[in-house]
Amino acid sequence: MKAAAESVKFLVSSVYNNPESYLSQKQADLAKRIVLKFRMKQPYDLKLLFCKKCKAYSPPLYGKTIRVRRGRVIFRCKNCGSVYRIPFK
């Protein structure tokens, strides 16, 4: 279980180095499959890589638009157009 958590952490960090490449999409998919197989809690960084509605790989700045308004971060997916908001302090 500890090795799976370390591999997920490594895969997510390598995805953020070059988020628009095909390899990073495969690494993000692999990290998500590892999390699902071992029933681990999904890291916040990994949650941001996928759209909540269409489940497509959409990294921040490349696959979705980001706005900051009224104490919230607003994400809009470029594939399906869904909007979801995350409050921040």
C-alpha positions as CSV (number, residue, x, y, z in Angstrom):
1,M,0.0,0.0,0.0
2,K,2.9,2.3,0.8
3,A,4.5,1.6,-2.5
4,A,1.3,2.4,-4.4
5,A,1.0,5.7,-2.6
6,E,4.6,6.6,-3.5
7,S,4.1,5.6,-7.1
8,V,0.9,7.8,-7.3
9,K,2.8,10.7,-5.8
10,F,5.6,10.3,-8.3
11,L,3.2,9.9,-11.3
12,V,1.3,13.1,-10.4
13,S,4.4,15.1,-9.9
14,S,5.7,14.0,-13.3
15,V,2.4,14.9,-14.9
16,Y,2.7,18.5,-13.7
17,N,6.2,18.8,-15.2
18,N,4.8,18.7,-18.8
19,P,1.0,18.6,-18.6
20,E,0.1,18.8,-22.3
21,S,2.1,15.8,-23.6
22,Y,0.5,12.4,-24.5
23,L,2.8,10.7,-21.9
24,S,1.4,12.8,-19.1
25,Q,-2.1,11.8,-20.0
26,K,-1.2,8.2,-19.8
27,Q,0.6,8.8,-16.4
28,A,-2.5,10.5,-15.0
29,D,-4.7,7.6,-16.2
30,L,-2.3,5.1,-14.6
31,A,-2.2,7.0,-11.3
32,K,-6.0,7.1,-11.2
33,R,-6.2,3.3,-11.9
34,I,-3.7,2.6,-9.0
35,V,-5.8,4.7,-6.7
36,L,-9.0,2.9,-7.7
37,K,-7.4,-0.6,-7.5
38,F,-6.0,-0.1,-4.0
39,R,-9.0,1.9,-2.7
40,M,-6.8,4.8,-1.7
41,K,-7.9,8.4,-1.1
42,Q,-7.4,10.3,-4.3
43,P,-4.8,13.2,-3.9
44,Y,-6.1,16.7,-4.5
45,D,-3.5,17.2,-7.3
46,L,-4.9,14.2,-9.1
47,K,-8.5,15.4,-8.7
48,L,-7.6,18.6,-10.6
49,L,-6.4,16.7,-13.6
50,F,-9.8,15.2,-14.6
51,C,-13.1,16.8,-15.3
52,K,-15.8,15.9,-12.8
53,K,-18.5,15.6,-15.4
54,C,-17.0,14.0,-18.6
55,K,-14.0,12.4,-16.8
56,A,-11.7,13.6,-19.5
57,Y,-8.1,14.4,-18.9
58,S,-8.0,18.2,-18.6
59,P,-5.0,19.7,-16.8
60,P,-5.3,23.2,-15.4
61,L,-4.4,26.0,-18.0
62,Y,-4.5,23.5,-20.9
63,G,-7.8,21.6,-20.6
64,K,-9.8,24.0,-18.5
65,T,-10.2,27.7,-17.9
66,I,-9.7,29.0,-14.4
67,R,-11.3,32.1,-12.8
68,V,-11.0,33.5,-9.3
69,R,-14.2,35.3,-8.2
70,R,-15.8,36.1,-4.8
71,G,-13.7,33.7,-2.7
72,R,-14.0,30.8,-5.2
73,V,-11.9,29.2,-7.9
74,I,-14.1,28.5,-10.9
75,F,-13.1,25.8,-13.3
76,R,-14.7,25.4,-16.8
77,C,-13.9,22.3,-18.8
78,K,-13.0,22.9,-22.5
79,N,-14.3,19.5,-23.6
80,C,-17.8,19.5,-22.2
81,G,-18.2,23.0,-20.8
82,S,-19.2,22.0,-17.3
83,V,-18.5,24.4,-14.5
84,Y,-17.5,23.6,-10.9
85,R,-16.4,25.8,-8.1
86,I,-14.0,25.3,-5.2
87,P,-14.1,27.8,-2.2
88,F,-10.8,29.1,-0.9
89,K,-9.9,31.4,2.0
